[in-house]
Amino acid sequence: MKVKKIVFLLLVSVTSIIVFAHEFWLQPQKFFYTLREVANIRFQVGENFTGENWIGNKDKIQQLLYFKPSGGIVDLSARLSENKGDSLQLPLQEEGTHMIIFHSHNSLIHLEPIKFNAYLKEDGLDHAALYRKTHNEENRIGKEYYQRSVKTILQISENLTDACTKPSGLPLDIIPEENPYSIPVLTPRDAIKKVKFQVLFNGQPLNNTLVKIWYHSSKTQVKMDTARTNKKGWVTAERHSGPYMVSCVHMEQNHTDTVADWQSYWASLSFEYSQFFTGNGIR
């Protein structure tokens, strides 16, 4: 009987992670374009860098901004309809690096204790787990506000622009050290190219944040690496060719009302490293 109970709890824990630790990202049909093509950008939710269309609509939008290569910033929020699962159609009329950012309004979720505890463990939210343990709250329902801070980077031609390497204004912001569409300079010793990303929260570096790095190790298999940020918010990862996503979660206690105990921020950054230069991914 005791063995059956342990197996049951393990299954519940695994199921909790699958159901509630959903990533959210912007997914264009491709990342490299030619001038005047139209990018179809979907709002994806799911696991393992493989998702389905988000069922939200324009009511969830706090910000939907387009950073153009020429330096202009365009509000795209009116381009989404009230239909659930709508996608963004974006004409690309300039050469260079294009970036789209999305910031959602808060949503509220209540999770059973075992599910909430599993979610905290899966996403490296050790401070929240420790607080619940030391305050005897591990058996309490997890009441949480959450919002999304996500962005994607597209490229037209070889003209590189640098908005993607600067803070975007998102509450939780993942910033590449260098434009991902630049061609890496390699030496014979560079078996694997290292790349760096900085994680900011309200403009300040986040220390010891668990970051997940998603990439395709083959045409059909997705892999995930993890690392934690240093005191300056930087994390180092391996560069793998093909579609690539960096994601993380930050959580704080909620003091704005008594409806939720926690406020979380989910961030992701999606782009593609060229398949013609370095990396262990698709060739």
Buried (B, 14 or more C-beta within 10 A) or exposed (E): EEEEEEEEEEEEBEEBBBEBBBBBBBBBEEBBBEEEBEBEBBBBBBBEBEBEBBEBBBEBBBBBBBBBBEEEEEEBEEBBEEEEEBBBEBEBBBBBBBBBBBBBEBEEBEBBBBBBBBBBBBBBBEEBBEBBEEEEBBEBEBBBBBBBBBBBBBBBBEEBBEBBBEEBBBBBBBBBEEBBBBEBEEEEEEEEBEBEBBBBBEEEBBEEBBBBBBBBEEEEEBBBEEBBBBEEBBBBBBBBBBBBBBBBBBBEEBEEEEEBBBBBBBBBBBBBBBBEEBBBBBE
